[in-house]
Each structure stands twice: as structure tokens, then as C-alpha cells.
Amino acid sequence: MLKDPDSIKQPRVTVSGIVGWPARGAWMLGWQVCYAYNAKNSNGAYVGVKQSTMPVVCSHTGTCYAYSNVTNYEPSPCSQ
């Protein structure tokens, strides 16, 4: 969680590809979303760009969400 969400600079979000992972005895398919940002820490200083990934799935109704309880998900590297 960010200390000051309004301090975000240089945000970047990309979809790097389709991914799959085992979940509840079946395979889940979704997209790997890469995100990066620079934000202030609790001292008010910018700390540099942080980068991470998350799997995102969409239902047949078009609702998309970050699938946060993935245990067997191994992200591939994001492009710069």
C-alpha cells in the first residue's frame, strides 16, 4: 500500500501476454499485467521506480479483476 497515492509519478501499465495457472483443479487463463511507478516514501522522498506484475482474469460478463490468490503463478519478465 502506498503512503501517498497522490504522489505517483511515471506510472506505466502494459499487458505482456496471456498466462495460465492451476487453480481449484482446473486451469485459469488471463493476462499478465505489468505495472511500474515512482512514489514518495514516508519521509516524502521519491524512492525510484518500482515494478511488479499481476495476473488479471475477465469473466464472461466482461468483469475483470486482479487474481490475487494465485499460488502457482510464475510471472515472466516485463519489458522495460
PEKA-V858673 format. One record per residue. N is the residue number from 1. RES is the residue in one small letter. SS is DSSP state (helix for helix, strand for strand, loop for the rest). PHI is phi as a letter, one per 30 degrees, with the letter a starting at -180 (999 if undefined). Layout:
BEGIN
[[N RES SS PHI] [N RES SS PHI]]
END
This chain:
BEGIN
[[1 m loop 999] [2 l loop d] [3 k loop d] [4 d loop b] [5 p helix e] [6 d helix d] [7 s helix d] [8 i loop d] [9 k strand b] [10 q strand h] [11 p strand d] [12 r strand b] [13 v strand b] [14 t strand b] [15 v strand c] [16 s strand c] [17 g strand l] [18 i strand d] [19 v strand b] [20 g strand b] [21 w strand a] [22 p strand d] [23 a strand a] [24 r loop h] [25 g loop i] [26 a strand b] [27 w strand c] [28 m strand c] [29 l strand b] [30 g strand a] [31 w strand c] [32 q strand d] [33 v strand c] [34 c strand c] [35 y strand b] [36 a strand b] [37 y strand a] [38 n strand b] [39 a loop b] [40 k strand d] [41 n loop c] [42 s loop d] [43 n loop d] [44 g loop i] [45 a loop c] [46 y strand d] [47 v loop c] [48 g loop j] [49 v loop d] [50 k strand c] [51 q strand b] [52 s strand a] [53 t strand b] [54 m strand a] [55 p strand d] [56 v strand b] [57 v strand b] [58 c strand b] [59 s loop d] [60 h loop d] [61 t loop d] [62 g loop j] [63 t loop d] [64 c strand c] [65 y strand a] [66 a strand d] [67 y loop c] [68 s loop d] [69 n loop c] [70 v loop c] [71 t loop c] [72 n loop c] [73 y loop c] [74 e loop c] [75 p loop d] [76 s loop d] [77 p loop d] [78 c loop d] [79 s loop d] [80 q loop d]]
END
